Amino acid sequence: MYVSATFLVAIAIFIDCSRSAALEDDVTNFSYEISKLARTRKSSTALEKLIKNLALPENWHADPKISIDEVSPRVTCTTCKAFAKSILELRRNGTTAEAIQDTIINLCIRLHLHTESVCRGSTKLNAPVFFWIIDNDPTVTANDYCALALQNSHCVSAPAKFEWTVEIDRSPPKLLDATPSEEHLKIVHVSDIHYDPLYEPNGNAKCGQPNCCRKGQGPSPAGAPPAGYWGDYRVCDTPWHAVIDALDHINKTHSDAEYIYYTGDIVDHGEWETTREGNIKIIQDVFKKIKTTFKDTPVFPIIGNHEANPLNLFASAKVDDDKVSTKWLYELLADIWINYGWLPESTRSSILQGGFYTLSPRKGFRIIALNNNVAYTYNWWLIYEPKDLGGQLKWLANTLLEAEKNKEFVHILVHVPSGNHDQQNTWSREYRKIINRFSHIIAGQFNGHTHSDEFNIFYEPRNFSNIINIAWNGGSITTWSYVNPNYRTYTVNGKTYDVEDADNWMYNLTEANLTPEKRPNWVKSYSFKEEYGLKDLSKRSISDLVVELSKKGPKSTAYHRHMAKDAKIKGNSWNCDKKCAIKNVCKIVTSVNNNNADCNYIKGLKP
């Protein structure tokens, strides 16, 4: 999961503007003043007035409860357009990279987009990619940046370059024999470890930065409890001893697991001070520990948005400039995953192409692992290569077609849930189109990113009474933020590979931190089938459950509690009223970002 800190990304946190919100006069004036500041290094009365009018609330980033509604939509849209316009003009007019970066940092600090250290670090990390795209694509406009980063707010109408389709096979689905067998497999689903090598027990857990509890952040503010030993509910990631404990517990408790799925995000949330070398070390350390812990148990990992440096930025293989390319990450992961024996050599080419792969671990069963981080709305490379970056969706459609011909059932692993607001709209829509065509062979999807214990469904197009696919979220080992650590295990049918039950395992962080000398008390918190009173996890049963979850009652309250994995903090009550229930279920049923049809169906159901 990720909350950005760089100038445009921080702006994008607070998205709720409309097309009419951005006043072009403000954009023109602000852009002019930004450009003048970069050239002269001197502020003006006009710029000071604009800064005063557009600055965010001071120290908003120190308050995790701040809402989108507290920031003016006009501010976010106007500022984004002015920043992008001035950066493009300055770069193309020959202004030095140093002058542009210094100007961005100056305004980032003065507009209260974040702390000085975060403004400096994030700007210096992201600027080279911005400049490379501007230098290599003369057609790029300011609207391209804001249409991508602020897509959900409609600040800018999406340029034509962001509208595209993937051609897929349109022949009728070839149905497979879906008679279940008596054989069952156990699959362990782990996600979002977010190991922080700088984690400091008793450190500052209220530091005002995107990631706290880290060495060098000074003492905690007066009245703020220090960081716990096993982790902290505030914006803090996972200490190494907690990583070891989680993996050791899983290995000891589930030695009968057939496979382990890891759905991404190994690196911590300290995005303003990451380095390529630092990310490599974290990735190597965690995967080495996974290998030595689980030994010969097959592990099928995918990439999270935090593995890249800078995070979220995934270029296609066409970009070979080592200063901005993602090749280093793909090469690293291909070597680790193949050398550890988890993947065959045949997967190397697609991993190097874009971080995705497929394999068949047993007859009649195929795993497809995607890198859907390329569709992240903060992946600036989408501006340079907007249509199916890396050809991944076309590859997915072709791979599923081959699986259908070979009579294989499929599990798909992705990091970001399909309907998540972080997914680029067109990519999300085209992915859904592929799922529609091949849903009969897709036995399950497995994702992470949100750190929540949740699931998503895919309705049949124009038929909201029929679910065609289910995606399960593995939650997170990290407690960032305000969640307990967890993982999931699945009972999977040995022939159809349908999920027949899902067990959630977790521990209470508050209790664990009371006895730092003892290992946390991991428990099976619930069985999905038992918790919600289901006879099975068929699509019909899940469809009925979704309707129940949309109403106020014990099941919607239970689901609300499980989303945070029982982390009852900040004075929260687990009671979930009608509004709460609808909000949660709308998240369940939304499989295409920015498409509210499924949510509107739920809202229209009779009580």
Secondary structure, 3 states (H helix, E strand, C coil): CCCCCCHHHHHHHCCCCCHHHCCHHHHHHHHHHHHHHHHHCCCCHHHHHHHHHHCCCCCHHHCCCCCHHHCCHHHHHHHHHHHHHHHHHHHHCCCCHHHHHHHHHHHHHHCCCCCHHHHHHHHHHHHHHHHHHHHHCCCCCHHHHHHHHCHHHCCCCCCHHHCCCCCCCCCCCCCCCCCCCCCEEEEEEECCCCECCCECCCCCCCCCCCCECECCCCCCCCCCCCCCCCCCCCCECECHHHHHHHHHHHHHHCCCCCEEEECCCCECCCHHHCCHHHHHHHHHHHHHHHHHHHCCCCEEECCCCCCCCCCCCCCCCCCCCCCCCCHHHHHHHHHHHHHCCCCCHHHHHHHHHHCCEEEEEECCEEEEECCHHHHECCCCHHHHCCCCHHHHHHHHHHHHHHHHHCCCEEEEECCCCCCCCCECHHHHHHHHHHHHHHCCCEEEEEECCCCCCCEEEEEECCEEEEEEEEEEECCCCCCCCCCCCEEEEEEEECCCCCEEEEEEEECCHHHHHHCCCCCCCCEEEEEHHHHCCCCCCCHHHHHHHHHHHCCCCHHHHHHHHHHCCCCCCCCCCCCCCHHHHHHHHHHHHCCCCCCCHHHHHHHCCCC
